[in-house]
Amino acid sequence: MHLDHAKFDYAPLPAGPRRGYRIGIGGPVGGGKTALVAALCAQLRDELSVVVVTNDIYTEEDAEFLRRHAVLPDDRIRAVRTGCCPHTAIRDDITANLAAVEELVAAHDPELVLVESGGDNLTATFSYGLIDAQIFVVDVAGGDKVPRKGGPGVIRSDLLVINKVDLAPLVGADLEVMRTDAERVRDGRPTVFTSIRNQPEVPEVVRWVREKRAALVGTG
């Protein structure tokens, strides 16, 4: 049976500047989702009011990572323990994540809300009742076949981030093959190659976030 995960039961979020711009960050375990969240917080916290919701199945590991690295004050970070497959809490029943977001919105009136999924597979996507746009993070350690394997996360995300490009020679991954395959399957949606460890400023991702948020504010 094929499930069309592009169809959601939740109404899309309304446009306009009356609320913070919400970005979901998903992808497989170990790809660099939490590192990207930390990098975005570090780069944007001085110009925007930022809050973060993390998702883990049984722990608060990702939230604790962000707190240890002091990317934001502790009260701007909420942890959701999903107790289930990560995609369920970001796509199928988003109640817990919506509650966490609403608590942060009530407390801080943020301009940017980052919702990090727990580690999942290539089928992971966010409900657009929870977020405005989604970033999908993979890394080269899985091999250069990952983009052509597709899946909703790779194909439909608003931004695909291919991380850990510094490891490509060590794992025999051809970045040009990955670039070509990503362009072919993503129908014009942007892809960024990066090494968050070597370039924590993630300038291309930061630029994309600024542009997407500015476009939302401009609709009000």
C-alpha positions in Angstrom: 0.0 0.0 0.0 1.3 3.5 -0.9 0.7 6.3 1.5 0.8 9.9 0.1 2.5 11.7 2.9 2.1 15.0 1.0 -1.5 15.0 2.2 -2.1 16.1 5.8 -5.2 16.3 8.0 -4.1 19.7 9.5 -4.8 23.0 7.9 -1.7 24.9 6.8 -0.5 27.7 9.0 -1.9 31.1 8.0 0.5 33.5 6.3 1.4 36.9 7.7 3.7 38.5 10.2 1.5 37.9 13.3 3.6 34.9 14.4 7.1 33.5 14.2 8.3 31.7 11.1 8.3 27.9 11.8 10.9 25.6 10.3 11.0 21.9 10.7 14.4 20.1 10.6 14.3 16.4 9.9 16.5 13.6 8.6 18.1 10.3 9.6 20.0 9.7 12.8 23.5 11.2 12.9 23.1 13.4 9.8 23.6 16.6 11.8 20.1 17.9 12.6 21.0 19.1 16.1 24.3 20.6 14.9 22.4 22.6 12.3 19.9 23.8 14.9 22.8 24.9 17.2 24.5 26.6 14.3 21.3 28.5 13.3 20.7 29.6 16.9 24.2 30.9 17.2 24.0 32.8 13.9 20.5 34.3 14.3 19.9 34.8 18.1 21.4 38.3 18.0 19.0 39.5 15.3 15.9 37.4 15.9 14.0 36.1 18.8 14.5 32.3 18.5 13.0 29.3 20.2 13.5 25.6 19.7 11.5 22.4 20.1 13.4 19.1 20.0 12.0 15.6 19.6 13.5 12.4 21.0 11.7 9.1 21.5 12.6 8.4 25.1 15.2 11.0 26.2 15.8 14.8 26.1 19.3 14.2 24.5 19.0 16.8 21.8 17.6 19.5 24.1 20.4 18.8 26.6 23.0 19.2 23.8 21.6 22.6 23.0 21.6 23.6 26.6 25.1 22.4 27.3 26.3 24.5 24.3 24.3 27.5 25.5 23.0 28.3 22.1 19.9 29.8 23.7 18.7 30.5 27.2 17.3 27.2 28.7 13.7 28.6 28.8 13.7 29.0 25.0 14.2 25.2 24.5 11.4 22.6 24.9 11.9 18.9 24.7 9.2 16.5 23.4 9.5 12.8 24.3 7.5 11.2 21.5 7.4 7.6 22.8 6.8 6.6 19.2 8.3 6.7 15.7 9.6 10.3 15.2 7.5 10.9 12.0 4.3 10.2 13.9 4.8 13.3 16.2 5.7 15.7 13.4 3.3 14.5 10.7 0.4 12.3 11.9 -0.4 13.5 15.5 1.3 16.8 16.0 -0.5 17.6 19.2 2.5 17.4 21.6 4.7 19.5 19.2 2.0 22.1 18.8 1.6 22.4 22.5 5.3 22.9 23.0 5.4 25.5 20.3 2.4 27.4 21.7 4.0 27.4 25.2 7.2 29.0 23.7 5.1 31.5 21.7 3.1 32.6 24.7 6.3 33.0 26.7 8.6 34.7 24.2 6.6 35.8 21.1 9.4 34.5 18.9 10.2 35.6 15.3 11.7 32.2 14.5 10.6 28.7 15.7 12.8 25.7 15.0 11.3 22.2 15.4 13.8 19.4 15.3 12.5 15.9 14.5 13.9 12.8 16.1 16.1 10.8 13.8 14.0 9.1 11.1 14.4 7.7 7.6 13.9 9.1 4.2 10.1 9.1 4.5 10.1 11.7 7.3 8.1 14.8 6.5 6.4 17.5 8.7 2.8 18.4 8.7 2.4 22.0 7.3 -0.1 22.4 10.2 3.0 22.5 12.4 5.6 24.3 10.3 5.9 26.7 7.4 8.9 25.1 5.7 11.1 22.1 6.2 14.8 21.3 6.0 15.9 17.7 5.5 19.5 16.8 6.6 21.4 13.8 5.3 25.2 13.2 5.3 27.6 11.6 2.8 28.4 8.7 5.1 25.4 6.9 3.7 27.0 7.0 0.3 26.3 9.0 -2.8 23.2 6.9 -3.6 21.1 8.7 -0.9 19.7 11.5 -3.1 18.7 9.2 -6.0 17.0 6.8 -3.5 14.6 9.7 -3.0 11.8 9.5 -0.4 9.6 12.3 0.7 12.2 13.9 2.9 14.7 14.2 0.1 12.3 15.0 -2.7 9.8 17.4 -1.0 11.7 19.2 1.6 12.0 23.0 1.0 15.7 22.7 1.5 18.0 19.6 1.4 21.2 19.9 3.3 23.9 17.3 2.5 26.2 17.5 5.4 29.7 16.2 6.3 31.1 16.7 2.8 34.6 16.6 4.4 34.1 12.8 4.8 33.4 12.2 1.1 36.9 11.0 0.2 37.0 8.7 3.2 33.7 6.9 2.3 34.1 7.0 -1.4 31.1 9.3 -2.0 31.1 11.4 -5.2 29.7 14.8 -4.4 29.1 15.6 -8.1 26.9 12.5 -8.4 25.0 13.6 -5.3 24.5 17.1 -6.7 23.3 15.8 -10.1 20.9 13.3 -8.5 19.5 15.9 -6.1 18.8 18.3 -8.9 17.1 15.6 -10.8 14.7 14.4 -8.1 14.0 17.7 -6.4 12.3 19.6 -9.2 14.1 22.9 -8.7 14.1 22.9 -4.9 17.4 24.1 -3.4 20.2 21.8 -2.1 23.1 22.9 0.1 26.4 21.0 0.6 28.1 21.7 3.8 30.3 20.5 6.7 28.8 22.0 9.8 31.8 20.9 11.9 34.2 22.7 9.6 32.0 25.7 8.8 29.6 26.2 11.7 28.5 29.5 10.3 26.4 27.6 7.7 26.1 30.8 5.6 23.9 29.3 2.8 21.4 27.9 5.2 21.3 31.1 7.3 20.7 33.1 4.1 17.9 30.7 3.1 16.2 31.1 6.5 16.4 34.9 6.3 14.9 34.9 2.9 12.0 32.5 3.7 11.1 34.5 6.9 11.3 37.8 5.0 8.9 36.4 2.4 6.4 35.5 5.1 6.6 38.9 6.8 6.2 40.5 3.5 2.8 38.9 3.0 1.3 40.7 6.0 
